[in-house]
């Protein structure tokens, strides 16, 4: 296992060297004739991305790999040795400022979709690091070659553009929503959109009659709307690659209409154009992301509100002591079942249950035991009434009610008798009762609602039956006529 880790890192080290060398050579070759300063400097931004994605944060070693890659890129275009060493050191220093400035404040993987990380990235990686590197490069080249102090004007935009385009794109590929752009079902659309951008860019940069550069913005913004920030940055990379190729290859195209169409001026205008494109894409993407996030949060808040309202409604319908329905819910359900029974001409049964001599039970054993007794009665009633359509409710004090839709008189009396016997079998001691244990009296009423009848009729009938059960000596069931 120990040998596997160094091998993996060795491969990664070699990959970073090769990647940086290749991108440095592409940048220097594309800027040939303009002091080897390209429109976009890809090497440093790719190196920053590789370092920020390294979970073990082996930044010193990977910076060394980046230095070797930059040096190899300069050697490939036959730069003098002093330029190879110094310019590669400046590029590596720019990368170090960006990585340590951004990465030191991030725990875990970098995610530029977060506002704080994005602002820190723009301030340090896009602005500060390229600015410091460009100023140092300007001083070094002036001392070595007596070059003008205009070098930073070309160095800074190239590095800043690379940072602002490549790093968000590469880091975005580590996120699920960006990887989905290239998964089956999405890859074809993504490639077609990028092809559209490439064709539009080629058409614009191959025409020299009129500066049509502004026409690239509509397809770029369309790309952002369809594919998000990462898609927009991919489009900017396509525009940058095609635009750079046309800009350095000939004096034609929209940038050939400048008063001074030198390569340096064309590259500078191209950089300003690309910076505007990147800024436009970023602003639109951020606004769309904020709208999407606000919409998601609103949906989440609405769902939470519904859950809270449902919970409050459930709490408002439940008796806190016994856990069965409360009187308010009973009133609602008896009305509902009454109207249902009227529509279907079906029977409706109501049981009213009273705990016999409950006041004496409370006086003898205390209110805590009284509460426990009521909970036991409610539990037995709920166990006896198992159908989902049945409702068990605390009617008031020591009285309970059971609503049994679609139950005929005979079945209702059988249910009431099972309930009475189940409570008797609990054998809860009751010294204030002639039976010696807790018992209940049950009044039972069954009605098929008719025209002009009122729900109070079934309640009054069940109450009369309950009174008859008490008069008969309690611990019994009586049914209304």
C-alpha positions as CSV (number, residue, x, y, z in Angstrom):
1,X,0.0,0.0,0.0
2,X,2.9,2.4,0.8
3,X,4.4,1.8,-2.6
4,X,1.0,2.5,-4.3
5,X,0.7,6.0,-2.9
6,X,4.1,7.3,-4.1
7,X,3.4,5.7,-7.5
8,X,0.1,7.6,-7.8
9,X,1.6,10.8,-6.7
10,X,4.5,10.3,-9.1
11,X,2.1,9.9,-12.0
12,X,0.3,13.0,-10.8
13,X,3.6,14.9,-10.6
14,X,4.5,13.9,-14.1
15,X,1.0,14.8,-15.4
16,X,1.2,18.3,-13.9
17,X,4.7,18.8,-15.4
18,X,3.4,17.7,-18.9
19,X,0.2,19.7,-18.6
20,X,1.9,22.9,-17.5
21,X,4.7,22.4,-20.2
22,X,2.1,21.9,-23.0
23,X,-0.1,24.8,-22.0
24,X,2.9,27.1,-21.5
25,X,4.2,26.2,-24.9
26,X,0.8,26.8,-26.5
27,X,0.6,30.2,-24.8
28,X,4.1,31.3,-25.7
29,X,3.7,30.1,-29.3
30,X,0.4,31.8,-29.7
31,X,1.9,35.1,-28.5
32,X,4.9,34.9,-30.8
33,X,5.5,38.4,-32.2
34,X,3.9,40.1,-29.2
35,X,6.6,39.4,-26.7
36,X,5.3,35.8,-26.3
37,X,2.3,37.2,-24.3
38,X,-0.9,35.4,-25.4
39,X,-4.4,36.5,-25.2
40,X,-5.0,34.0,-22.3
41,X,-2.3,32.3,-20.2
42,X,-3.6,28.8,-19.6
43,X,-0.7,27.3,-17.8
44,X,-1.0,29.0,-14.4
45,X,-4.7,28.6,-14.2
46,X,-4.5,24.9,-15.0
47,X,-1.8,24.5,-12.3
48,X,-4.0,26.4,-9.7
49,X,-6.9,24.1,-10.5
50,X,-4.7,21.0,-10.1
51,X,-3.5,22.2,-6.7
52,X,-6.9,23.2,-5.4
53,X,-8.3,19.8,-6.4
54,X,-5.5,17.9,-4.5
55,X,-7.2,16.8,-1.3
56,X,-3.9,16.1,0.5
57,X,-2.7,19.6,-0.3
58,X,0.8,18.6,-1.5
59,X,1.1,22.1,-2.8
60,X,4.9,22.6,-2.5
61,X,5.6,19.4,-4.5
62,X,3.0,20.3,-7.2
63,X,4.4,23.9,-7.4
64,X,7.8,22.4,-8.1
65,X,6.1,20.3,-10.9
66,X,4.5,23.5,-12.2
67,X,7.9,25.2,-12.2
68,X,9.5,22.4,-14.2
69,X,6.6,22.5,-16.7
70,X,6.8,26.2,-17.2
71,X,10.6,25.9,-17.7
72,X,10.1,23.2,-20.2
73,X,7.6,25.3,-22.1
74,X,10.1,28.2,-22.3
75,X,12.8,25.9,-23.4
76,X,10.7,24.5,-26.2
77,X,10.5,28.0,-27.8
78,X,14.2,28.4,-27.3
79,X,14.1,31.2,-24.7
80,X,17.5,32.1,-23.1
81,X,18.3,30.3,-19.8
82,X,17.9,33.4,-17.6
83,X,14.4,33.9,-19.0
84,X,13.5,30.3,-18.5
85,X,14.5,30.4,-14.9
86,X,13.2,33.8,-13.9
87,X,9.9,33.8,-15.9
88,X,9.1,30.3,-14.7
89,X,9.7,31.5,-11.1
90,X,7.4,34.4,-11.6
91,X,4.7,32.2,-13.0
92,X,5.1,29.7,-10.1
93,X,5.0,32.6,-7.6
94,X,1.7,33.8,-9.2
95,X,0.3,30.3,-8.8
96,X,1.5,30.1,-5.1
97,X,-0.2,33.4,-4.2
98,X,-3.4,32.3,-5.8
99,X,-3.4,28.8,-4.3
100,X,-2.4,29.7,-0.7
101,X,-4.5,32.9,-0.7
102,X,-7.6,31.0,-1.8
103,X,-7.0,27.5,-0.5
104,X,-5.9,28.5,3.1
105,X,-9.4,29.7,3.9
106,X,-11.2,26.6,2.5
107,X,-11.9,23.5,4.5
108,X,-12.2,20.6,2.1
109,X,-12.8,20.9,-1.6
110,X,-13.0,24.3,-3.2
111,X,-16.5,25.3,-4.4
112,X,-16.7,28.6,-6.2
113,X,-20.5,28.3,-6.2
114,X,-20.3,29.6,-2.6
115,X,-20.3,33.4,-2.5
116,X,-17.5,33.8,0.1
117,X,-15.2,31.5,-1.8
118,X,-16.0,33.2,-5.1
119,X,-15.3,36.7,-3.8
120,X,-12.0,35.5,-2.2
121,X,-11.0,33.8,-5.5
122,X,-11.7,36.9,-7.6
123,X,-9.8,39.2,-5.2
124,X,-6.7,37.0,-4.8
125,X,-6.5,34.6,-7.8
126,X,-8.0,36.8,-10.5
127,X,-6.7,40.2,-9.4
128,X,-3.9,40.2,-6.8
129,X,-1.8,37.3,-8.0
130,X,-1.7,38.3,-11.7
131,X,-1.1,41.9,-10.7
132,X,1.9,41.1,-8.5
133,X,3.4,38.7,-11.1
134,X,2.9,41.2,-13.9
135,X,4.6,44.0,-12.0
136,X,7.5,41.7,-11.1
137,X,7.8,40.6,-14.7
138,X,7.8,44.2,-15.9
139,X,10.7,45.1,-13.6
140,X,12.7,41.9,-14.5
141,X,12.3,42.4,-18.2
142,X,13.1,46.1,-18.0
143,X,16.3,45.4,-16.1
144,X,17.3,42.5,-18.4
145,X,16.2,43.8,-21.8
146,X,15.5,47.5,-21.2
147,X,11.9,46.7,-22.3
148,X,9.2,49.3,-21.8
149,X,7.1,49.3,-18.6
150,X,4.1,48.3,-20.7
151,X,4.7,44.6,-20.2
152,X,2.2,44.4,-17.3
153,X,-0.5,45.7,-19.6
154,X,-0.2,42.5,-21.5
155,X,0.8,40.1,-18.8
156,X,-1.9,40.9,-16.3
157,X,-5.0,40.5,-18.6
158,X,-3.7,37.2,-19.9
159,X,-3.2,35.7,-16.5
160,X,-6.4,37.2,-15.0
161,X,-8.5,35.9,-17.9
162,X,-6.9,32.4,-17.5
163,X,-7.8,32.4,-13.8
164,X,-11.3,33.6,-14.3
165,X,-12.1,31.1,-17.1
166,X,-10.2,27.9,-16.5
167,X,-10.3,27.6,-12.7
168,X,-14.1,27.9,-12.3
169,X,-14.5,25.5,-15.2
170,X,-12.2,22.8,-13.8
171,X,-13.5,23.1,-10.3
172,X,-17.0,23.1,-11.6
173,X,-16.3,19.7,-13.3
174,X,-15.8,18.3,-9.8
175,X,-19.5,19.1,-9.0
176,X,-22.3,16.8,-9.9
177,X,-24.4,19.4,-11.8
178,X,-21.4,20.2,-14.0
179,X,-20.5,16.6,-14.7
180,X,-24.0,16.0,-15.8
181,X,-23.3,18.2,-18.9
182,X,-21.2,15.3,-20.3
183,X,-23.3,12.4,-19.1
184,X,-25.4,10.3,-21.6
185,X,-28.5,12.2,-22.5
186,X,-26.8,15.6,-21.9
187,X,-23.5,15.3,-23.7
188,X,-24.9,15.6,-27.2
189,X,-26.8,18.9,-26.3
190,X,-23.6,20.3,-24.7
191,X,-21.5,19.5,-27.7
192,X,-24.1,21.0,-30.1
193,X,-24.2,24.2,-28.0
194,X,-20.4,24.5,-28.0
195,X,-20.3,23.8,-31.8
196,X,-22.8,26.6,-32.2
197,X,-20.5,29.0,-30.3
198,X,-17.5,27.8,-32.3
199,X,-19.3,28.3,-35.6
200,X,-20.5,31.8,-34.5
201,X,-17.0,32.8,-33.4
202,X,-15.4,31.6,-36.6
203,X,-18.0,33.5,-38.6
204,X,-17.4,36.7,-36.6
205,X,-13.5,36.5,-36.6
206,X,-13.3,35.6,-40.3
207,X,-15.2,38.8,-41.4
208,X,-13.2,42.0,-41.7
209,X,-15.8,44.3,-43.2
210,X,-17.3,45.3,-39.9
211,X,-16.4,44.7,-36.2
212,X,-19.1,42.1,-35.4
213,X,-17.6,41.1,-32.0
214,X,-20.7,42.1,-30.1
215,X,-22.7,39.4,-31.9
216,X,-21.0,36.7,-29.8
217,X,-22.8,37.8,-26.6
218,X,-26.3,36.5,-27.5
219,X,-25.2,32.8,-28.1
220,X,-22.9,33.0,-25.0
221,X,-25.7,34.2,-22.8
222,X,-28.0,31.5,-24.3
223,X,-25.3,29.0,-23.3
224,X,-25.3,30.3,-19.7
225,X,-29.1,30.0,-19.5
226,X,-29.1,26.4,-20.8
227,X,-25.9,25.0,-19.2
228,X,-25.1,27.3,-16.3
229,X,-21.8,28.9,-15.2
230,X,-19.6,26.0,-16.3
231,X,-21.3,25.9,-19.7
232,X,-20.7,29.6,-20.1
233,X,-17.1,29.2,-19.2
234,X,-16.7,26.4,-21.7
235,X,-18.1,28.7,-24.3
236,X,-15.6,31.5,-23.3
237,X,-12.8,28.9,-23.7
238,X,-14.0,28.1,-27.2
239,X,-14.3,31.8,-28.1
240,X,-10.8,32.4,-26.6
241,X,-9.2,29.6,-28.6
242,X,-10.8,30.5,-31.9
243,X,-10.4,34.2,-31.4
244,X,-6.7,33.8,-30.5
245,X,-6.0,31.6,-33.5
246,X,-7.6,34.2,-35.9
247,X,-6.0,37.1,-34.2
248,X,-2.4,35.9,-34.4
249,X,-2.6,34.3,-37.8
250,X,-3.4,37.3,-40.0
251,X,-4.3,40.9,-40.0
252,X,-7.8,40.2,-41.2
253,X,-10.9,39.8,-39.1
254,X,-12.6,42.5,-36.9
255,X,-9.4,43.3,-35.0
256,X,-7.7,44.1,-38.3
257,X,-9.7,47.3,-38.5
258,X,-7.8,49.0,-35.7
259,X,-5.9,52.2,-36.3
260,X,-2.7,50.4,-35.2
261,X,-3.4,46.8,-36.1
262,X,-0.1,45.5,-34.6
263,X,-0.2,42.1,-32.9
264,X,0.3,43.6,-29.5
265,X,-2.7,45.9,-30.0
266,X,-4.9,43.2,-31.4
267,X,-4.1,40.9,-28.5
268,X,-4.8,43.7,-26.0
269,X,-8.2,44.4,-27.6
270,X,-9.0,40.6,-27.7
271,X,-8.2,40.4,-24.0
272,X,-10.5,43.3,-23.2
273,X,-13.2,41.6,-25.3
274,X,-12.7,38.3,-23.6
275,X,-12.8,40.0,-20.2
276,X,-16.1,41.6,-21.1
277,X,-17.4,38.2,-22.2
278,X,-16.3,36.5,-19.0
279,X,-17.8,39.2,-16.9
280,X,-21.1,39.1,-18.7
281,X,-21.3,35.3,-18.5
282,X,-20.4,35.4,-14.7
283,X,-22.9,38.1,-13.9
284,X,-25.8,36.3,-15.7
285,X,-24.8,33.0,-14.2
286,X,-24.7,34.4,-10.7
287,X,-28.1,36.0,-11.1
288,X,-29.6,32.8,-12.5
289,X,-28.0,30.8,-9.7
290,X,-29.4,33.2,-7.1
291,X,-32.8,33.0,-8.6
292,X,-32.6,29.2,-8.7
293,X,-31.4,29.1,-5.1
294,X,-34.2,31.5,-4.0
295,X,-36.8,29.4,-5.8
296,X,-35.4,26.2,-4.1
297,X,-35.4,27.9,-0.7
298,X,-39.0,29.2,-1.3
299,X,-40.1,25.6,-2.2
300,X,-38.3,24.3,0.9
301,X,-39.9,26.9,3.1
302,X,-43.3,26.2,1.6
303,X,-42.9,22.5,2.3
304,X,-41.7,23.2,5.8
305,X,-44.7,25.5,6.3
306,X,-47.1,22.7,5.1
307,X,-45.5,20.2,7.4
308,X,-45.7,22.6,10.3
309,X,-49.3,23.4,9.5
310,X,-50.1,19.7,9.2
311,X,-48.4,19.1,12.6
312,X,-50.2,21.9,14.2
313,X,-53.5,20.7,12.8
314,X,-52.8,17.2,14.1
315,X,-51.9,18.6,17.5
316,X,-55.1,20.7,17.5
317,X,-57.1,17.5,16.9
318,X,-55.5,15.3,19.5
319,X,-56.2,15.1,23.3
320,X,-52.9,15.8,25.0
321,X,-53.5,13.3,27.9
322,X,-54.8,10.2,26.1
323,X,-53.6,10.6,22.6
324,X,-57.0,10.1,21.0
325,X,-59.1,12.7,19.2
326,X,-60.2,15.6,21.3
327,X,-63.7,17.1,21.6
328,X,-63.1,19.5,18.7
329,X,-62.1,16.7,16.4
330,X,-65.1,14.6,17.6
331,X,-67.5,17.4,16.7
332,X,-65.9,17.6,13.2
333,X,-65.9,13.8,12.6
334,X,-69.5,13.2,13.8
335,X,-70.8,15.9,11.4
336,X,-68.7,14.4,8.6
337,X,-69.8,10.8,9.2
338,X,-73.4,11.9,9.7
339,X,-73.5,13.5,6.3
340,X,-71.7,10.5,4.7
341,X,-74.3,8.2,6.2
342,X,-77.1,10.4,5.0
343,X,-75.8,10.3,1.4
344,X,-75.3,6.6,1.3
345,X,-78.3,5.8,3.5
346,X,-76.0,3.7,5.7
347,X,-76.1,3.2,9.5
348,X,-74.0,5.2,11.9
349,X,-73.2,4.1,15.4
350,X,-72.0,6.2,18.4
351,X,-70.8,4.7,21.7
352,X,-70.5,7.0,24.7
353,X,-68.3,5.5,27.4
354,X,-68.1,6.7,31.0
355,X,-65.6,5.5,33.6
356,X,-67.7,4.4,36.6
357,X,-67.2,6.5,39.8
358,X,-64.1,8.2,38.4
359,X,-64.2,11.0,40.9
360,X,-64.0,8.5,43.8
361,X,-61.0,6.9,42.0
362,X,-59.2,10.3,41.8
363,X,-59.9,11.0,45.5
364,X,-58.5,7.6,46.5
365,X,-55.5,7.3,44.3
366,X,-54.7,10.8,43.1
367,X,-54.7,12.6,39.8
368,X,-51.6,10.9,38.4
369,X,-53.2,7.5,38.8
370,X,-56.4,9.0,37.4
371,X,-54.6,10.1,34.3
372,X,-53.1,6.7,33.9
373,X,-56.6,5.1,34.2
374,X,-57.9,7.4,31.4
375,X,-55.0,6.5,29.1
376,X,-55.7,2.8,29.6
377,X,-59.4,3.3,28.7
378,X,-58.4,5.3,25.6
379,X,-55.9,2.6,24.6
380,X,-58.5,-0.2,24.9
381,X,-61.1,1.8,23.0
382,X,-58.5,2.4,20.2
383,X,-57.6,-1.3,20.1
384,X,-61.2,-2.4,19.9
385,X,-62.0,0.1,17.1
386,X,-59.4,-1.0,14.6
387,X,-60.9,0.2,11.3
388,X,-59.4,3.3,9.8
389,X,-62.8,4.8,9.5
390,X,-63.5,4.5,13.2
391,X,-62.8,7.5,15.5
392,X,-62.1,7.3,19.2
393,X,-62.3,10.7,21.1
394,X,-62.2,12.0,24.6
395,X,-65.7,13.4,24.9
396,X,-65.0,15.3,28.2
397,X,-63.6,14.5,31.6
398,X,-63.9,10.7,32.1
399,X,-66.1,10.2,29.1
400,X,-65.1,8.8,25.7
401,X,-66.9,8.5,22.4
402,X,-66.4,6.0,19.6
403,X,-67.8,6.7,16.1
404,X,-68.4,3.6,14.1
405,X,-69.5,4.3,10.5
406,X,-71.4,1.6,8.6
407,X,-72.0,-0.4,11.8
408,X,-75.5,-1.9,12.5
409,X,-77.1,-2.1,15.9
410,X,-76.2,-5.7,16.6
411,X,-72.5,-5.2,15.6
412,X,-72.4,-2.0,17.6
413,X,-73.6,-3.7,20.8
414,X,-71.0,-6.5,20.3
415,X,-68.2,-4.0,20.0
416,X,-69.4,-2.1,23.1
417,X,-69.5,-5.4,25.1
418,X,-66.0,-6.3,24.0
419,X,-64.8,-2.9,25.1
420,X,-66.5,-3.2,28.5
421,X,-65.1,-6.6,29.1
422,X,-61.6,-5.7,28.0
423,X,-61.5,-2.8,30.5
424,X,-62.9,-5.1,33.2
425,X,-60.1,-7.6,32.5
426,X,-57.5,-5.0,33.1
427,X,-58.3,-5.4,36.8
428,X,-57.3,-1.9,37.8
429,X,-58.0,-1.7,41.5
430,X,-60.8,0.7,42.5
431,X,-61.7,0.8,46.2
432,X,-64.5,3.3,45.6
433,X,-66.5,0.9,43.3
434,X,-68.7,-1.9,44.4
435,X,-66.9,-4.1,41.7
436,X,-63.5,-3.5,43.3
437,X,-62.0,-2.7,39.9
438,X,-62.3,0.0,37.3
439,X,-65.4,-0.5,35.1
440,X,-67.2,1.5,32.4
441,X,-70.8,2.1,31.4
442,X,-71.5,2.2,27.6
443,X,-74.4,3.9,25.8
444,X,-74.9,2.7,22.3
445,X,-77.0,4.4,19.5
446,X,-77.4,3.4,15.9
447,X,-79.1,5.7,13.4
448,X,-79.7,5.8,9.6
449,X,-80.0,9.5,9.0
450,X,-83.3,10.6,7.3
451,X,-84.4,13.8,5.7
452,X,-84.7,16.6,8.2
453,X,-82.8,14.8,11.0
454,X,-80.0,16.4,12.9
455,X,-76.7,15.0,14.2
456,X,-77.7,15.9,17.7
457,X,-80.3,13.1,17.6
458,X,-77.7,10.4,17.7
459,X,-75.7,12.1,20.4
460,X,-78.8,12.5,22.5
461,X,-79.8,8.9,21.9
462,X,-76.3,7.6,23.0
463,X,-76.4,9.9,26.0
464,X,-79.8,8.5,27.1
465,X,-78.5,5.0,26.7
466,X,-75.5,5.8,28.8
467,X,-77.7,7.2,31.5
468,X,-79.8,4.0,31.4
469,X,-76.5,1.9,31.8
470,X,-75.6,3.9,34.9
471,X,-79.1,3.5,36.3
472,X,-78.9,-0.2,35.8
473,X,-75.9,-0.5,38.2
474,X,-73.0,0.5,35.9
475,X,-70.5,-1.9,34.3
476,X,-73.0,-2.7,31.5
477,X,-74.0,-1.7,27.9
478,X,-77.4,-0.3,27.0
479,X,-78.6,0.5,23.5
480,X,-81.0,3.3,22.5
481,X,-84.4,2.4,21.1
